[in-house]
Amino acid sequence: MGSLLIKPVQRIMKYPLLLGELWHATPEGHPDYQPLQKAFTAAKIINVNINEFKRRKDIVTKYKRVVEDEGTLRGKLNKFNIHSIRKKGDRFAGYLKILTGVEPQVRDEIFDREEKLFRSLEKAVRQLAKNVQCYLQHTQEMVSVAVQNVQDMEDMIKDPIKNLTNGSSENNGNDPYKHFKDSMERLVLAPLSSLQGMFTAPQKLIQKRYDKLLDYCSRLERSSSFSSSSTSSSASSSPSPVLEDPPGPARRDYEALNALLVEELQRFNKAAYTILTNCVVYLVALLRGLMDQILLRSPSIQQLPAPLSNIAEVQNSIMDELNNLTFVKDNAQKLMERKVSFERQRDKKTVMPEVQHQTEEQRAWLRAEYPPSRLYQLKRKCNGCQEQDLSLLEGELVALLEDTDPSGSSSRWLVLTGGKCVCVCVCVCGQRPTRQW
């Protein structure tokens, strides 16, 4: 005791041994017996927690190193051995048994809930980071054109003094989009990118946890089958010692990984959810701030010209002023005449009446009223091209009234198609139609 008092124990792992010796050496009736027993129990619990924490840390370090080594060719070749192939085969067989329902699946409700939340957060962070990057990229492509359009509109609706003032403020670097982009990259995109990289290690550990669970179930099944076979052979006259394959290491690894993930996934999910929520809030706030700055810099409603109800009259008055100019007066008059003529022709084409077929009664009436020398049958369709013209179809029978039109042109005939009412039709023909019966 003197040496211990002079040189106290530096490693806390030795305190359970010291307290245990003191407790066993103390009589039960001594007043220090109960305090020593409580101290011995507390030191053992501390020792177990320290060992468990160190073992969890070693497991995480081991599997992180294994994941890093598996990415290289040397690591893949080192993993290719009989033990690795057998282990993967046992895992695959156990997975099929669980999938088909041959064996019950060991489930942890807390871990399943936290893993589901972890997967959802990882997907949300990845999608939000991708959408923000695409938004900034597309906005950067169109912002130059938008700024130029805004400047052109300002030049049109503002006077030169205000234009000079706005140009000086823009040259000073007061660009709302640049501030928006910098804030977006600093407050939204950078935290999301950092958080997205933190999901890799927990994903690998979750996969290793499932592998260790399959190993544990395989060892447990092997141990139960071996114990049942040994029990059946225990009725023999010369019993032999049974060497079981205990599932101790696989169970300890699985329980250590499961406990570590359950504890740290809850903290990780809470922190990741907070970061994701803050990024969404910052994104909305930055978009709203950008819109407020744009509306603040845009001209107010009072500065814009009022909507004109008589826009047609205003445009006509402006056109009259332009027509009064010397160098456009003649050309403008010709252009207006061409425009009016074109509009009239377009209206004629749109309102052209539908061509009606000639009936047998009309053809019989023409044969009865006019001699055969005055009757003609059309060999092609005649389309009306003037106001008093009517269109005729191929094969219709007409009676010649005059071999000229009312204006005296010999290339057009005045004919009658028949019917109850006298229908005058002016037909334009490139050649004189021949008689055909």
Secondary structure, 3 states (H helix, E strand, C coil): CHHHHHCCCCCHHHHHHHHHHHHHHCCCCCCCHHHHHHHHHHHHHHHHHHHHHHHHHHHHHHHHHHHHHHCCHHHHHHHCCHHHHHHHHHHHHHHHHHHHCCCCCCCCHHHHHHHHHHHHHHHHHHHHHHHHHHHHHHHHHHHHHHHHHHHHHHHHHCCHHHHHHHHHHHHCCCCHHHHHHHHHHHHHHHHHHHHHHCCHHHHHHHHHHHHHHHHHHHHHHHHHHHHHHHHHHHHCCCCCCCCCCCCHHHHHHHHHHHHHHHHHHHHHHHHHHHHHHHHHHHHHHHHHHHHHHHHHHCCCCCCCCCCCCCHHHHHHHHHHHHHCCHHHHHHHHHHHHHHHHHHHHHHHHHCCCCCCCCCHHHHHHHHHHCCHHHEEECCCCECCCCCCCCCECCCCEEEEEECCCCCCCCCEEEEECCCCCCCEEEEECCCCCCCCC
